[in-house]
Amino acid sequence: MNHFNFHDLEECLNKHIPANDLGEVKRLLFGRSDDHAIELHSETLQLAEKYNFDARGYAFTAEEEEFRKPRIVRIAAVQNSIVKPTTETVAVQRDALHEKISKIIQAAAASNVNILCLQEAWTMPFAFCTREKLPWINFAEDPEHGPTTTFLRKLAHRYKMVIISPILERDTDHGDQLWNTAVVISDSGNYMGKHRKNHIPRVGAFNEASYYFEGNTGHPVFETRYGRIAVNICYGRHHPQNWMMFGLNGAEIVFNPSATTAGISDPIWLIEARNAAVANNYFTVAINRVGTECFKNEFTTGNGKAARHEIGPFYGSSYVSAPDGTRTPCLSRDRDGLLIAEVDLNLCRQLKDYWTFRMTQRLAEYGAGLTRAAQVDYIPQIIKEKEKPTS
Ligand SMILES: NC(=O)NCCC(=O)O
């Protein structure tokens, strides 16, 4: 099937599953059978219509508590295609993306979004497949004072919104190195800090290791006005320990800005961030770009297939998962979109109390086991059947 004949999983279920089975199918696929959609502000919907993106909203509630007030926060994911051909200058490509995203952020603000995350390397095409340095490395910016952070700080301040901005970073203080970095800007418009992608892919066309190394910023959790947040960038979602460390540091929401293509990862996309939400008792927000990106020079992918000019299609499908394992429907596979989720952060502790994973986790046991497994002379603990005596 052509991926672009199939736009939207939920739409397909609604169309084809018999009405009396639909609730149970949704309970098994999404963790709940009811429609938890929320109405978005009319300005959000108007901007979505005008600028040709989807806007959808859902709510996750928690039990009422005697001693804690609900901690209701609106979080958002943005998925989008690039705007200009990759043959345009870096400044033209980047500015066009700034312009597109400013409309989507405005739409999010109209529906009172508190924390918003953009997709991985959102200011550029995902050009790492080419393995060519120029012009792509010219998209790299200073995370604190570069043009993208400067641009977003104004919006964050204007809308009192925490914004997570994943970019290609140039670290001029340390040998001009490049990094794949998420910048966190507070609701007062201040630069809060950054996190560098912990796991760098060496799969398919994702040749990022030619540009930057595994991150060296650990697993920071940012204490924002609206809650404790962290960022697990793309390929890091395949590593349960990466998710776990953000949880151990107290994250209540972990964003997973990604760039991944149909065929590589779509069968596992819907389970990874959802599983992490369950295992770590926090909300997760999985975000993927849309569209196919074309480059002037052909590149090969090391799979015996002919060289090509294109990477993609990126299949979108951004979604939010709650610590109880429920999830929103996805955004579409091929359209720009804004996904808003209203969450009660009290749900995190409620699920901690229910499952008691932290108590049963046996961190010290695994810490020791992992240390042993990382040694070069580690002998895997395998038990074989004893040889039977031959008679
Ligand atoms: N951007 C990125 O890390 N992509 C790798 C492919 C994947 O993890 O799905």
PDBQT file of the ligand as one rigid body, heavy atoms in Angstrom, charges set to zero:
ROOT
HETATM    1  N1  LIG A 401      16.218  10.918  14.000  1.00  0.00    +0.000 N 
HETATM    2  C1  LIG A 401      16.496   9.677  14.357  1.00  0.00    +0.000 C 
HETATM    3  O1  LIG A 401      17.183   9.441  15.322  1.00  0.00    +0.000 OA
HETATM    4  N2  LIG A 401      15.971   8.709  13.570  1.00  0.00    +0.000 N 
HETATM    5  C2  LIG A 401      16.366   7.359  13.635  1.00  0.00    +0.000 C 
HETATM    6  C3  LIG A 401      15.316   6.418  13.197  1.00  0.00    +0.000 C 
HETATM    7  C4  LIG A 401      14.435   6.000  14.322  1.00  0.00    +0.000 C 
HETATM    8  O2  LIG A 401      14.883   5.904  15.458  1.00  0.00    +0.000 OA
HETATM    9  O3  LIG A 401      13.266   5.751  14.072  1.00  0.00    +0.000 OA
ENDROOT
TORSDOF 0
